[in-house]
Structures are given as C-alpha cells and as structure tokens.
Amino acid sequence: MRERLTQIGRRLDVGKVVPEGRTRWASLGLSGAVAIASVALLATASWSDIDTPWTDDPLPADAVMRIGDDVIEVDDLEKRIESLEALYGVVPPTEEEALDEFRRDAAQSLAVSLVIEGEAEERGIVVPRKRAESELAKVVSEQLGGDRQAFAAYLDRAGLTEDVIVDEITRTLLNQRLFEDVVADVDPATEADARAEFEERRDEMRAPERRLLSNIVVETEEAAQDIADEVADGRSFTALARSVSLDPATRESGGDLGLHSLDELDPAYGEAAFAADDGAVFGPVESQFGWNVGLVRKIIPGEPLAFAEVKQTLLESLTTEAQLEVWRSFLREALADADVEYADAYRPDDPESLPSDILRDESEETSP
C-alpha cells in the first residue's frame, strides 16, 4: 500500500507550476516543464508585506533569513524539511559538504517561494481552500479508489495532517495561477519552429523501447522471493497479484502496471525490467516503494518518429521553454527586488540567482 500512498504528493505536483496544455498531474515525480516552481515545497512562513523598509537590526541567532518583516527560524525550516521527507522522500545528505549545500539551497528555495507568494498577493491571485480540498478529493479517488481510511492511515504513519496536504495543493494552484499570469503574453511556437527543431534533433526523434509490465508489491524480500518461486512453479502471476499485492491501484487488475519506457521507472526496477526477456519474471527487486516481482508481458521496440508524430509535442515543448524563460527572468527580478538577508550558514553562493531545483531540466517520472 505504501507504494501508491507515498505518491500522493508527487501526483499533486505540489509546489510546481503545470503550464496549460501539460499533463494535469505528473505521473510520479517532476518533469523539466513543471519543476520551474518546486521552490514552493519549502514555504513555511506566511507572507507579510515584502515591501517593508529594510531594517538594520541584526538577524537573531536562530534565524535562517529575513525577508521583509518575516524572520524564518532554523526550527521552521527543519520542520518543513522533515515534512518533505515524509511526503516526498526528500532526504538531506549526510556528507558535511553536501548537507551544507542542501541547506543553503533549501533556504534560497524558501526565499523564492515567499517572493512568489508576495507577487501573487500583489496581483490579487487567491485560491479558495475549497478548490484545494476538491483537488485532494480527486487525487484520493483516482489513486486510492476513494479509500479515505487508507489515506488517513498513511498520513498518520508519515506524521502528516490533511491540512498539510491541502496547504501544499493550495500553493500548487497559486503558483499555477501566477505562472499563467506572468507568461500570458508569450506567443506560442509555430509549425516552422517545430519543423526546425525536428530537423536539428532528427537523430533523437525516436520512440523509446517500451515494455508492458505487471507487478506485485510486498513488504519484504523473503515474501517477494516466495512469489517469484511460486510463479516459476506455474502459479498464475495475475492470481497472485490479486491476492497478495499491496498496491491498491494495480491489485484488482492482476498487477497491470501498463506500458513504460525505461526512464519512466524507478531506476532499480527499470534496470531489472529491461534486462528481462519477453514473458519473463524478474525480481525480487527493491525500489523506493517496497519489494517487487515483475512480469514482462510484451516488448515494443523503439523506432524513428515522423514529424507528424512529434509535431504537437514539439510545439508544446518550445512554447513551454519560451514561457520558462519569461518566468525565470520574472523570478530573478522579483528575488533581486526582495533584498533577502540570509544568515551566514544559509547564504547561497549567489543570493540573486535561482536555486538549482528550478534551473535543472530533469525528468524523474518513476514507477512503480
């Protein structure tokens, strides 16, 4: 059950902007297009008058930063990071140098988040709480079959409350509204633009190999090995999935995970799935969601794509990239105007730049 429950935050794309025309909820993680405002994940303080005159008062000893009249304390940031770990698996590194960079990046992300909140307020952008609650209800319905008890049990184990989730959804919707407002005047890409991009990247324009997979999730490696042995002895994979899998989203369908390319899967799981032959069972393999035993039901080879097949994707991608350039410029200017004052231990190398989580063009959509 943990496999799908831990995806709720990712399914919500919490704190990320989803431009118009993109997938409503990213599959399981970030995409380059929606990572543009992931900074809102770290929002902990409420906004209060970003234009408050600057103060010469020294920062308190326990402060991370001051922005306007708001002083963000170390405890506030640490508690927020703990929530992110429970909700998204965001785990601070243990190595000292990496941990120092993580904290500075987290502080800078928080600063940008507050700037986003302030800009939205100035533009009169408001998200009613009922709207966020409605979105949560949709996700619980889609991902957990409407099982509110399972959702409540997950929150209890993770040390979260429903209010935390609703607040995250509210930030998502707020960011989306602000993004749409900022990029409203960006012209969409043309067919000529898409054609030029296609010709330049023709060698890359291939459909990746995809595999139709079924999967069974259990709690321990021993249990997974027992399942693999039973299938090897002739037991129906579908029947086993329906009887023992802990994944409520695929259990009733006999473990049907659907059609996936390698980069859409959890790395360890994907490596095992794409090393297996057609019709073969693989595992046990541990992913971030539990112990898995998989079945390759069909292999669809990759092949070159025609322009007509990628035209719409290229149009959307080029339009989104143009929007991102405007959005990033907007954020940089707003951040510079905010004059954030950091404590020494949390000051980023370039306080007026955007955190790396905004600038990276990553794709982390992962299953199972």
C-alpha positions as CSV (number, residue, x, y, z in Angstrom):
1,M,0.0,0.0,0.0
2,R,2.9,2.3,0.7
3,E,3.8,2.2,-3.0
4,R,0.8,4.3,-4.1
5,L,0.2,6.2,-0.9
6,T,3.7,7.7,-1.0
7,Q,3.0,9.0,-4.5
8,I,0.1,11.3,-3.4
9,G,2.5,14.3,-3.0
10,R,4.2,13.6,-6.3
11,R,0.9,13.1,-8.1
12,L,-0.2,16.5,-6.8
13,D,2.9,18.1,-8.3
14,V,2.9,20.0,-5.0
15,G,4.5,23.4,-5.3
16,K,5.1,23.1,-9.0
17,V,3.6,25.0,-11.9
18,V,1.9,23.0,-14.6
19,P,1.6,25.1,-17.7
20,E,-1.7,25.0,-19.7
21,G,-1.7,22.1,-22.0
22,R,0.6,19.9,-19.9
23,T,-0.5,16.8,-18.0
24,R,-2.7,17.7,-15.1
25,W,-0.8,15.7,-12.6
26,A,2.7,14.5,-13.5
27,S,2.9,10.7,-13.4
28,L,5.2,10.1,-10.5
29,G,7.7,13.0,-10.0
30,L,9.0,16.1,-11.7
31,S,9.4,16.9,-15.3
32,G,11.5,19.7,-16.6
33,A,8.5,21.8,-17.5
34,V,6.9,21.6,-14.1
35,A,10.0,21.9,-12.0
36,I,10.0,25.6,-12.5
37,A,8.4,26.4,-9.2
38,S,9.3,23.5,-7.0
39,V,10.6,26.0,-4.5
40,A,7.1,26.4,-3.0
41,L,7.6,23.0,-1.4
42,L,9.7,24.8,1.2
43,A,7.2,27.5,2.0
44,T,6.7,27.7,5.8
45,A,6.1,31.3,6.7
46,S,3.1,33.4,5.7
47,W,3.7,36.4,3.6
48,S,3.7,39.8,5.2
49,D,4.5,42.9,3.2
50,I,7.5,42.2,1.1
51,D,8.0,45.9,0.6
52,T,8.5,46.7,4.3
53,P,11.5,49.1,4.6
54,W,14.8,47.3,5.2
55,T,16.0,47.1,8.8
56,D,19.5,47.4,10.2
57,D,18.7,45.1,13.1
58,P,21.0,42.1,13.2
59,L,19.4,38.7,12.5
60,P,18.6,36.6,15.5
61,A,21.0,33.8,16.3
62,D,18.4,31.1,15.3
63,A,17.4,32.8,12.0
64,V,17.7,31.4,8.5
65,M,16.8,34.6,6.8
66,R,14.8,37.8,7.0
67,I,12.6,38.9,4.1
68,G,10.5,42.0,4.7
69,D,9.4,41.8,8.3
70,D,9.4,38.0,8.3
71,V,12.2,36.2,10.1
72,I,12.4,32.5,9.2
73,E,13.9,30.5,12.1
74,V,16.0,27.3,11.8
75,D,13.4,25.2,13.5
76,D,10.8,26.3,10.9
77,L,13.0,25.2,8.1
78,E,14.0,21.9,9.8
79,K,10.4,21.0,10.5
80,R,9.5,21.7,6.9
81,I,12.3,19.5,5.6
82,E,11.0,16.7,7.8
83,S,7.6,17.1,6.2
84,L,9.1,16.9,2.8
85,E,10.9,13.7,3.7
86,A,7.7,12.1,4.9
87,L,5.7,13.3,1.9
88,Y,8.2,13.1,-1.0
89,G,11.2,11.2,0.3
90,V,13.3,14.3,0.2
91,V,16.2,13.2,2.4
92,P,19.0,15.6,3.4
93,P,22.5,14.3,2.5
94,T,24.7,13.1,5.4
95,E,28.1,14.2,4.0
96,E,29.0,17.5,5.5
97,E,29.8,19.5,2.4
98,A,26.7,18.2,0.5
99,L,24.5,18.9,3.6
100,D,25.8,22.5,3.7
101,E,24.9,23.0,0.1
102,F,21.5,21.4,0.6
103,R,20.6,23.8,3.5
104,R,21.7,26.8,1.5
105,D,19.7,25.7,-1.5
106,A,16.7,25.0,0.8
107,A,16.9,28.5,2.3
108,Q,17.1,30.0,-1.2
109,S,14.1,28.0,-2.4
110,L,12.2,29.2,0.6
111,A,13.0,32.8,-0.2
112,V,11.8,32.4,-3.8
113,S,8.7,30.7,-2.5
114,L,7.9,33.8,-0.4
115,V,8.6,36.0,-3.3
116,I,6.1,34.0,-5.4
117,E,3.5,34.3,-2.7
118,G,4.0,38.0,-2.4
119,E,3.8,38.6,-6.1
120,A,0.6,36.5,-6.3
121,E,-0.9,38.6,-3.5
122,E,0.0,41.9,-5.2
123,R,-1.7,40.6,-8.4
124,G,-4.8,39.7,-6.4
125,I,-4.4,36.0,-7.0
126,V,-6.3,33.9,-4.5
127,V,-7.0,30.2,-4.3
128,P,-10.1,29.3,-2.2
129,R,-9.5,26.5,0.2
130,K,-12.5,24.6,-1.1
131,R,-10.7,24.4,-4.5
132,A,-7.7,22.7,-2.9
133,E,-9.9,20.3,-0.9
134,S,-11.7,19.4,-4.2
135,E,-8.4,18.6,-5.9
136,L,-7.3,16.4,-2.9
137,A,-10.6,14.5,-3.1
138,K,-9.9,13.9,-6.8
139,V,-6.5,12.5,-6.2
140,V,-7.7,10.2,-3.4
141,S,-10.4,9.0,-5.7
142,E,-8.0,8.4,-8.6
143,Q,-5.1,6.9,-6.7
144,L,-6.7,5.1,-3.8
145,G,-10.1,4.3,-5.1
146,G,-11.7,6.8,-2.8
147,D,-10.3,4.9,0.3
148,R,-10.2,7.8,2.8
149,Q,-9.3,5.4,5.6
150,A,-6.2,4.3,3.7
151,F,-5.3,7.9,3.1
152,A,-5.8,8.8,6.8
153,A,-3.6,5.8,7.9
154,Y,-0.8,6.9,5.6
155,L,-0.9,10.4,7.0
156,D,-0.8,9.1,10.5
157,R,2.3,6.9,9.7
158,A,4.0,9.8,8.0
159,G,3.3,12.2,10.8
160,L,1.3,14.5,8.5
161,T,-2.1,16.0,8.6
162,E,-4.7,16.6,5.9
163,D,-4.3,20.3,6.4
164,V,-0.6,20.0,5.4
165,I,-1.6,18.3,2.1
166,V,-4.3,20.9,1.4
167,D,-1.8,23.7,2.0
168,E,0.6,22.2,-0.5
169,I,-2.2,21.9,-3.1
170,T,-3.1,25.5,-2.4
171,R,0.5,26.5,-3.1
172,T,0.5,24.5,-6.3
173,L,-2.7,26.2,-7.6
174,L,-1.4,29.6,-6.5
175,N,1.8,29.1,-8.4
176,Q,0.0,27.9,-11.4
177,R,-2.2,31.0,-11.5
178,L,0.8,33.3,-11.1
179,F,2.7,31.5,-13.8
180,E,-0.2,31.8,-16.2
181,D,-0.5,35.5,-15.4
182,V,3.2,36.1,-15.9
183,V,3.5,34.3,-19.3
184,A,0.2,35.3,-20.7
185,D,1.8,37.4,-23.5
186,V,4.2,34.7,-24.7
187,D,3.5,33.8,-28.3
188,P,3.0,30.0,-28.9
189,A,5.6,28.2,-31.1
190,T,4.8,27.9,-34.8
191,E,4.9,24.9,-37.0
192,A,8.0,26.3,-38.6
193,D,9.7,26.5,-35.2
194,A,8.7,22.8,-34.6
195,R,10.0,21.7,-38.0
196,A,13.3,23.4,-37.4
197,E,13.7,21.8,-34.0
198,F,12.8,18.4,-35.6
199,E,15.4,18.7,-38.3
200,E,18.1,19.7,-35.8
201,R,17.3,16.8,-33.5
202,R,16.2,14.2,-36.0
203,D,18.6,11.6,-34.6
204,E,17.0,11.9,-31.2
205,M,13.4,11.7,-32.5
206,R,12.9,8.0,-31.8
207,A,10.2,6.3,-29.7
208,P,12.0,4.5,-26.9
209,E,11.6,0.8,-26.3
210,R,8.6,0.2,-24.1
211,R,7.5,-2.7,-22.1
212,L,4.1,-3.9,-20.9
213,L,4.6,-4.9,-17.3
214,S,2.7,-6.4,-14.4
215,N,3.9,-6.0,-10.9
216,I,3.4,-7.4,-7.4
217,V,4.5,-5.4,-4.3
218,V,5.2,-6.9,-0.9
219,E,6.9,-5.7,2.3
220,T,9.9,-8.0,2.4
221,E,12.5,-9.6,0.2
222,E,11.6,-13.0,1.5
223,A,8.0,-12.6,0.6
224,A,9.0,-11.4,-2.9
225,Q,11.2,-14.4,-3.4
226,D,8.4,-16.7,-2.4
227,I,6.2,-15.1,-5.0
228,A,8.9,-15.4,-7.7
229,D,9.3,-19.1,-6.8
230,E,5.5,-19.7,-7.0
231,V,5.3,-18.2,-10.4
232,A,8.3,-20.3,-11.5
233,D,6.4,-23.4,-10.3
234,G,3.4,-22.4,-12.5
235,R,1.2,-20.3,-10.3
236,S,-0.7,-17.5,-12.1
237,F,1.0,-14.2,-11.8
238,T,-2.4,-12.4,-12.2
239,A,-3.9,-14.5,-9.4
240,L,-1.0,-13.9,-7.0
241,A,-1.2,-10.1,-7.7
242,R,-4.9,-10.1,-6.9
243,S,-4.4,-12.0,-3.6
244,V,-1.2,-10.6,-2.2
245,S,-0.1,-7.3,-3.8
246,L,0.0,-4.3,-1.5
247,D,-0.6,-1.9,-4.4
248,P,-4.4,-1.0,-4.4
249,A,-4.1,0.8,-7.8
250,T,-3.0,-2.4,-9.7
251,R,-4.1,-5.3,-7.5
252,E,-7.6,-5.7,-8.9
253,S,-6.2,-5.7,-12.5
254,G,-3.8,-8.5,-11.6
255,G,-0.8,-6.2,-11.2
256,D,-1.2,-4.5,-14.6
257,L,1.4,-1.7,-14.4
258,G,0.9,-0.6,-18.0
259,L,3.3,0.3,-20.8
260,H,6.5,2.1,-19.8
261,S,9.8,3.2,-21.2
262,L,12.9,2.8,-19.1
263,D,13.1,6.4,-17.9
264,E,9.6,6.2,-16.5
265,L,10.5,3.6,-14.0
266,D,12.3,3.6,-10.7
267,P,16.0,3.1,-11.6
268,A,16.5,-0.3,-9.9
269,Y,13.2,-1.6,-11.0
270,G,13.7,-0.4,-14.6
271,E,17.1,-1.9,-14.8
272,A,15.7,-5.3,-13.9
273,A,12.6,-5.0,-16.1
274,F,14.6,-4.0,-19.2
275,A,17.1,-6.8,-18.6
276,A,14.4,-9.5,-18.6
277,D,13.2,-11.3,-21.7
278,D,9.7,-11.1,-23.1
279,G,7.4,-13.2,-20.9
280,A,10.0,-13.4,-18.1
281,V,9.5,-12.8,-14.4
282,F,12.1,-10.6,-12.7
283,G,12.9,-9.8,-9.1
284,P,12.8,-9.6,-6.2
285,V,14.0,-6.0,-6.7
286,E,13.8,-3.3,-4.1
287,S,12.5,0.1,-5.2
288,Q,11.8,3.2,-3.0
289,F,8.2,1.8,-2.7
290,G,8.9,-1.8,-1.5
291,W,9.9,-5.2,-2.8
292,N,8.7,-6.0,-6.2
293,V,8.3,-9.0,-8.5
294,G,7.6,-8.1,-12.1
295,L,6.5,-9.7,-15.3
296,V,7.3,-8.6,-18.9
297,R,4.2,-9.2,-20.9
298,K,5.2,-7.5,-24.1
299,I,8.2,-5.7,-25.6
300,I,7.6,-2.9,-28.1
301,P,10.9,-1.9,-29.9
302,G,11.8,1.7,-30.3
303,E,11.7,3.2,-33.8
304,P,12.2,6.6,-35.6
305,L,9.4,9.1,-35.4
306,A,7.9,11.1,-38.2
307,F,7.4,14.8,-37.8
308,A,3.6,14.4,-37.7
309,E,4.1,12.2,-34.6
310,V,6.1,14.7,-32.6
311,K,4.7,18.0,-34.0
312,Q,2.4,18.6,-31.1
313,T,4.9,17.6,-28.5
314,L,7.5,19.9,-30.1
315,L,5.0,22.8,-30.3
316,E,4.2,22.4,-26.6
317,S,7.8,21.9,-25.6
318,L,9.0,25.0,-27.5
319,T,6.2,27.1,-26.1
320,T,6.8,25.9,-22.6
321,E,10.5,26.7,-22.9
322,A,9.7,30.2,-24.0
323,Q,7.3,30.6,-21.1
324,L,10.0,29.3,-18.7
325,E,12.5,31.9,-19.9
326,V,10.0,34.6,-19.1
327,W,9.1,33.0,-15.8
328,R,12.8,32.6,-14.7
329,S,13.5,36.2,-15.6
330,F,10.5,37.3,-13.6
331,L,11.6,35.3,-10.6
332,R,15.2,36.6,-10.8
333,E,14.0,40.2,-10.9
334,A,11.5,39.7,-8.1
335,L,14.1,38.0,-6.0
336,A,16.6,40.8,-6.5
337,D,14.0,43.4,-5.5
338,A,13.1,41.5,-2.4
339,D,16.6,42.0,-0.8
340,V,16.6,38.8,1.2
341,E,19.0,38.8,4.2
342,Y,20.5,35.4,4.9
343,A,22.2,34.1,8.0
344,D,25.8,33.2,7.1
345,A,25.2,29.5,7.4
346,Y,22.4,29.6,4.9
347,R,23.6,32.2,2.5
348,P,23.7,30.8,-1.1
349,D,26.8,31.5,-3.3
350,D,24.6,33.8,-5.5
351,P,21.7,35.1,-3.5
352,E,20.0,36.6,-6.5
353,S,20.2,33.5,-8.7
354,L,17.5,30.9,-8.8
355,P,18.0,27.6,-6.8
356,S,19.3,24.6,-8.8
357,D,16.0,22.8,-8.4
358,I,14.4,25.5,-10.7
359,L,17.1,25.6,-13.3
360,R,17.7,21.8,-13.7
361,D,15.9,20.3,-16.6
362,E,15.2,16.9,-15.1
363,S,12.7,14.2,-15.7
364,E,12.0,11.9,-12.7
365,E,8.7,10.3,-13.6
366,T,9.1,6.9,-12.0
367,S,7.0,3.8,-11.4
368,P,6.1,1.6,-9.9
